[in-house]
Amino acid sequence: MGIFRRKDKAAEVEKPAATEVDTEEVRDVETDAAAGEPVTGTSDDSADDARTDPAVAADENADKLARTPRLNSREVDRSKGPFDRAEVDDLEGRVDFGSIAIVPIAEMELRLDVDESGQEITGLTAIVGESACQMQVFAAPKSSGVWDGIRGEIHDNLLSTGGTAQEMVGELGYELHVRTPATGPDGRTTHSAATFVGVDGPRWFLRAVLSGRAAMEDEAAEQMLEFIRGVVVTRGGEPRAPRELLPLRLPENTEPVREYDEAGEELPNPFDRGPEITEIR
């Protein structure tokens, strides 16, 4: 059963401090406002493993990158997903959010990322255990993709802010493994690990940001990549500017589940229509 929750500090789910999925900590990683904001994060200093340490990653990945032809990201094999709406017969078994339809994972919590006004859904963040995957989908030109350019922008921005970024080859093409520095309450420097995955489809671009254990451990990453492969993107026929965020909406078959504070008062609803917490039945 999937739980859909508005991303709000009052609704955060407590997790072990050493591997906490903090969806606010490294929002300044993204460089292009038109491409939205990523949700990433783990501030555990012990996360210096092969997935996130640029020196180790460079040694292990150099040969693989050298053997990989520098292809346009549009040429990545999508035969096993993610799919365009025209490539599937129907959305049976998926939860439809408009431009993104997903296959829920057992024990998954799905948070709705909303804009500052609280009225527009800007992304979906799936949380499974101590891993998170935030997804957004954007318009792209008909003749070319945008991931190659966006990946370079993220890379340059990370370096300019004192972070690190390592390009690697993954199941869905080129990935960007990043570490973002931050100063903790005690003055120590911590690092947040994240993996940017991008997929160019027909006139759309799907961006996923893996964080928590999924940015540090291969097994956790595999689970989230399988989740991404199950996505179906509905671009729509409207003319849109490149990198324009495609609209998301609440599924039609939802019903409200109320939340209350410690005093028994009902928590405010951020949407004009629809619940703060919604459960698919």
LINBELGI-V927667 format. One record per backbone hydrogen bond with DSSP energy under -1.0 kcal/mol. CO is the residue of the C=O (numbers start at 1). NH is the residue of the N-H. If there is no record, write none. Layout:
BEGIN
[[CO,NH] [CO,NH]]
END
This chain:
BEGIN
[[2,280] [3,110] [4,278] [5,112] [8,11] [9,12] [16,19] [17,20] [24,27] [26,29] [32,35] [33,36] [44,47] [47,49] [49,52] [49,53] [53,57] [54,58] [55,59] [56,60] [57,61] [58,62] [61,65] [62,66] [63,67] [69,71] [72,75] [73,76] [78,81] [83,233] [84,87] [85,88] [91,94] [95,102] [97,99] [97,249] [99,234] [100,97] [101,232] [102,95] [105,108] [108,3] [109,127] [110,5] [111,125] [112,7] [113,122] [113,123] [115,118] [120,115] [123,113] [124,135] [125,111] [126,133] [127,109] [128,131] [130,213] [131,128] [132,211] [133,126] [134,209] [135,124] [136,207] [137,246] [138,205] [139,243] [146,150] [147,151] [148,152] [149,153] [150,154] [151,155] [152,156] [153,157] [154,158] [155,159] [156,160] [157,161] [158,163] [159,162] [164,179] [166,177] [168,175] [170,173] [173,170] [175,168] [176,196] [177,166] [178,194] [179,164] [180,192] [182,190] [184,187] [188,184] [190,182] [192,180] [194,178] [195,210] [196,176] [197,208] [199,206] [201,203] [203,140] [204,201] [205,138] [206,199] [207,136] [208,197] [209,134] [210,195] [211,132] [211,214] [212,215] [213,216] [213,217] [217,221] [218,222] [219,223] [220,224] [221,225] [222,226] [223,227] [224,228] [225,229] [228,231] [231,83] [232,101] [233,85] [241,244] [244,139] [247,99] [255,279] [259,267] [261,264] [265,261] [276,6] [277,257] [278,4]]
END
